[in-house]
């Protein structure tokens, strides 16, 4: 399964009550020839019961809002509207923030990309690799299986055939040191509780990572996990960026929260991104489309890190660099504009231009027709334009509960599509491609 891309086919719209059609501004009309067409797409995904709410926002490099629109499902969220100041659980959209902090530490010489992870986390120095009876790492087993059988051959997560064949797994010594760059590129061998192997998923679940209250506790528990690949051999999406955040904490003696505040939030003047839920923050409930219908999620349904989901309470002094942040659209677009501006924002330079260039240079997924992966930024190829989904050269990413972003360095704009739900029903497939595609079709017509 290609974890970085989720290109889906569209579904049939089902009529339902919705709210939130805003008057399009003169600025939106100037940016797009027909902003109402984008509005209609957004509204349609609410009307057909794909999402509980949607908020789309596009800004230029100076932070001016060029387009925004919101729509809300009145059945699930009566008398509710969404704007740029609403808070969302952004999950994997936290990753690029953690990677940016690491790149800042690399610039200062505090950390090197080729440093062994064990220099900072010696508890992980004896991790072993989960392999099959022939000594093949299970991550490679899964890739080979789905490359041959196709992804419509059965479920990916907890695949019955692969689990029956390879659970329990065997352990093999790891002779390849994990580097800091391996963690950035998801080549370290850590994974989520969503692999094809029930035994690996159950192991993560038993660790109850999200119930722990300190980084040291999490590290001690994670030291019990095997790796799913031989480090550096290939890429496998997972808890690698969370471990990267632990490296940043150990290297500096400061929490990831403090590093974010000192290096990004305060000097760049960014509000609307943080780790913990304060009293003034109201979060949307978690919704699910499992069973092809939109409803409140059941306990344990968000199983990416086990049955217990992230606890945003300040009492938990854990800061998960791969999954743990909250953000508003207004705050997150500010961070995106820093990357768009090659490392600077509001008169302050955070990263050198060369660091941003390295973050967007080809790293993994180099044989993919849709683009390549930089430092956890997916850079789109010409195929995206050919399919009508946007343009080549966009830097994109997203989060577990259907948040999405892109950076367009050519037109100097950034965009976000925000929602909050797990497992989109079929009629919501391809949301990001369709919305972004309509935006770019209009931009191409004006160029």
URBEL-V90971 format. One record per residue. N is the residue number from 1. PHI is phi in whole degrees, 0 to 359 (none if undefined). PSI is psi in whole degrees, 0 to 359 (none if undefined). OMEGA is omega in whole degrees, -180 to 180 (none if undefined). Layout:
BEGIN
n=[N:N]
phi=[PHI:PHI]
psi=[PSI:PSI]
omega=[OMEGA:OMEGA]
END
This chain:
BEGIN
n=[1:2:3:4:5:6:7:8:9:10:11:12:13:14:15:16:17:18:19:20:21:22:23:24:25:26:27:28:29:30:31:32:33:34:35:36:37:38:39:40:41:42:43:44:45:46:47:48:49:50:51:52:53:54:55:56:57:58:59:60:61:62:63:64:65:66:67:68:69:70:71:72:73:74:75:76:77:78:79:80:81:82:83:84:85:86:87:88:89:90:91:92:93:94:95:96:97:98:99:100:101:102:103:104:105:106:107:108:109:110:111:112:113:114:115:116:117:118:119:120:121:122:123:124:125:126:127:128:129:130:131:132:133:134:135:136:137:138:139:140:141:142:143:144:145:146:147:148:149:150:151:152:153:154:155:156:157:158:159:160:161:162:163:164:165:166:167:168:169:170:171:172:173:174:175:176:177:178:179:180:181:182:183:184:185:186:187:188:189:190:191:192:193:194:195:196:197:198:199:200:201:202:203:204:205:206:207:208:209:210:211:212:213:214:215:216:217:218:219:220:221:222:223:224:225:226:227:228:229:230:231:232:233:234:235:236:237:238:239:240:241:242:243:244:245:246:247:248:249:250:251:252:253:254:255:256:257:258:259:260:261:262:263:264:265:266:267:268:269:270:271:272:273:274:275:276:277:278:279:280:281:282:283:284:285:286:287:288:289:290:291:292:293:294:295:296:297:298:299:300:301:302:303:304:305:306:307:308:309:310:311:312:313:314:315:316:317:318:319:320:321:322:323:324:325:326:327:328:329:330:331:332:333:334:335:336:337:338:339:340:341:342:343:344:345:346:347:348:349:350:351:352:353:354:355:356:357:358:359:360:361:362:363:364:365:366:367:368:369:370:371:372:373:374:375:376:377:378:379:380:381:382:383:384:385:386:387:388:389:390:391:392:393:394:395:396:397:398:399:400:401:402:403:404:405:406:407:408:409:410:411:412:413:414:415:416:417:418:419:420:421:422:423:424:425:426:427:428:429:430:431:432:433:434:435:436:437:438:439:440:441:442:443:444:445:446:447]
phi=[none:279:289:279:239:225:266:240:275:282:237:271:286:247:290:200:293:215:220:114:290:268:291:287:279:299:294:296:295:291:284:243:291:223:301:296:288:291:308:295:297:300:299:297:288:276:297:267:64:274:221:284:200:217:222:242:215:231:233:272:294:267:89:282:282:269:202:206:201:226:212:224:282:292:295:270:226:296:56:236:229:239:219:293:259:286:267:230:280:258:46:290:289:287:300:293:291:297:296:297:297:299:297:296:292:295:301:278:82:287:228:246:296:267:298:291:306:295:300:256:232:298:300:261:287:246:297:254:249:282:229:273:296:265:84:269:304:297:297:289:300:296:298:297:297:283:297:278:269:88:275:261:273:157:296:280:290:52:299:300:294:294:294:296:286:237:248:287:274:254:248:231:297:260:253:249:298:280:258:301:293:301:296:299:269:57:247:272:111:279:209:264:277:230:284:288:251:300:293:290:296:295:294:297:303:293:289:50:305:285:267:279:243:208:301:299:298:296:299:299:289:292:296:277:278:276:276:258:222:284:308:83:281:200:241:214:292:177:284:300:287:296:295:302:297:296:300:300:294:292:291:251:75:238:289:298:298:295:299:296:296:285:259:241:300:287:294:271:70:265:247:99:220:195:268:250:271:271:298:274:262:249:262:290:298:267:248:221:248:299:85:67:224:273:203:294:289:278:303:86:291:279:259:298:240:105:290:264:271:298:258:268:291:301:296:276:272:246:232:269:291:262:212:263:263:248:204:263:297:296:291:289:294:299:298:299:293:299:293:303:275:57:107:232:202:52:81:242:268:263:240:288:305:297:292:295:297:293:294:253:279:300:235:224:57:286:259:271:295:274:146:214:258:273:281:62:242:277:253:284:255:299:300:297:291:302:277:79:255:146:218:286:83:280:261:231:189:195:230:302:261:67:260:213:217:212:237:246:291:289:264:58:227:229:218:225:234:245:209:211:193:251:62:289:291:307:291:258:302:75:308:296:297:291:294:297:299:296:299:284:301:288:293:298:295:270:270]
psi=[131:105:334:337:141:82:119:160:155:166:182:130:137:133:137:157:140:165:162:11:109:158:126:139:165:326:319:320:323:324:317:145:324:73:335:336:324:317:314:323:313:312:322:325:340:318:327:15:36:323:152:330:156:140:125:136:136:133:155:181:341:1:9:133:117:331:140:150:145:151:144:138:112:334:319:327:71:145:40:141:159:141:185:350:1:144:140:149:116:355:244:351:354:334:314:335:314:318:323:320:316:317:325:318:327:317:325:351:11:323:148:146:331:7:139:137:322:344:326:332:76:338:339:12:342:24:140:172:133:122:166:187:337:5:16:127:141:332:321:324:314:315:314:321:310:332:322:317:338:158:358:12:355:170:147:303:133:47:123:317:310:322:317:322:327:7:128:153:170:159:140:143:143:122:3:115:138:131:167:319:327:320:318:319:9:38:17:330:1:157:170:174:38:27:173:355:115:326:321:318:319:328:315:317:318:336:336:51:320:355:350:155:9:156:317:322:316:316:316:320:317:339:346:346:144:164:157:347:164:126:134:351:324:190:145:117:135:214:14:318:332:316:324:319:323:323:315:320:315:323:331:341:14:154:158:327:315:318:318:314:316:326:333:300:304:310:329:350:37:124:151:19:128:171:323:154:113:172:335:358:125:119:148:151:168:129:161:147:13:135:9:21:147:125:173:140:148:156:133:356:324:84:17:330:26:183:335:130:173:138:116:10:138:337:334:110:43:138:106:105:346:344:349:10:157:148:155:160:322:317:318:325:330:314:317:323:331:315:318:320:20:41:1:154:138:40:4:130:121:311:150:151:321:328:317:322:322:323:334:5:157:128:304:176:40:344:17:131:336:350:207:166:127:219:75:25:120:126:119:155:181:334:327:319:318:324:356:26:3:228:165:151:11:142:118:163:177:180:164:324:40:41:149:148:159:153:129:97:337:314:357:53:159:151:152:147:116:135:186:95:159:134:92:136:161:323:352:358:144:18:306:318:318:314:310:322:316:320:313:330:323:322:320:321:334:346:none]
omega=[177:-174:-174:-178:174:179:-174:173:-178:180:-180:-177:175:-176:173:-179:178:177:170:175:-177:172:179:-176:176:-180:178:179:178:-179:180:178:-177:180:-180:178:175:176:-176:176:179:180:-178:179:172:-179:-179:175:177:-174:178:177:175:175:-180:-178:175:179:171:-173:180:178:176:179:-179:180:169:178:179:175:-173:176:-175:179:-177:-176:-179:176:-178:170:-177:176:-176:-179:176:-177:179:169:-171:173:-172:171:171:-170:-176:175:178:179:177:177:178:179:175:178:176:178:-179:-179:178:-179:172:180:180:174:172:178:-176:174:-178:-179:-179:178:-179:-175:-176:179:178:-178:175:-176:175:-176:179:179:180:180:-174:176:177:177:-179:-179:-179:-179:-175:173:-178:-173:-176:-175:173:-177:-179:-178:176:-180:-180:-179:-175:-177:-179:180:-180:-178:-167:174:-1:180:174:-179:179:178:175:-178:-177:180:174:178:175:180:174:179:179:-173:-177:178:-178:179:174:-172:175:179:-178:179:175:-171:-178:-178:177:-180:180:-180:177:-180:-178:179:179:-175:-174:176:-175:-169:177:177:-178:177:-180:180:180:179:-177:177:178:-176:168:171:-179:175:170:-174:177:-175:-180:178:177:-172:180:-173:-176:-178:174:176:176:176:176:176:179:179:-178:-177:-175:-174:180:177:177:177:179:178:178:-178:-175:-172:-176:-169:-175:-178:-180:180:-179:171:176:170:177:-177:-171:-179:177:-173:-177:-178:175:-179:174:172:175:178:-178:174:177:-175:175:176:-176:-177:172:-180:175:176:177:-178:175:-168:-174:178:-178:-173:180:-178:-174:177:-176:-179:180:-180:177:-177:178:-179:-173:-174:179:-170:-157:-173:171:-180:168:176:180:-180:-176:177:174:178:179:180:174:178:178:-180:176:170:-178:179:176:176:-180:176:179:179:173:179:-179:179:179:178:178:-180:-178:177:-180:180:-179:-178:-172:-180:-177:-179:-174:-179:178:177:169:175:-179:168:178:-179:-171:-180:177:-179:179:177:180:-179:180:-177:-177:-178:172:175:175:175:-170:176:-179:-178:-172:-179:170:167:-174:175:169:177:180:-177:-180:-178:177:176:173:-180:174:170:-171:171:178:175:179:174:-179:174:-172:-177:178:179:175:-180:-175:180:-177:-180:179:180:179:178:-175:174:177:179:179:-178:-178:-174:none]
END
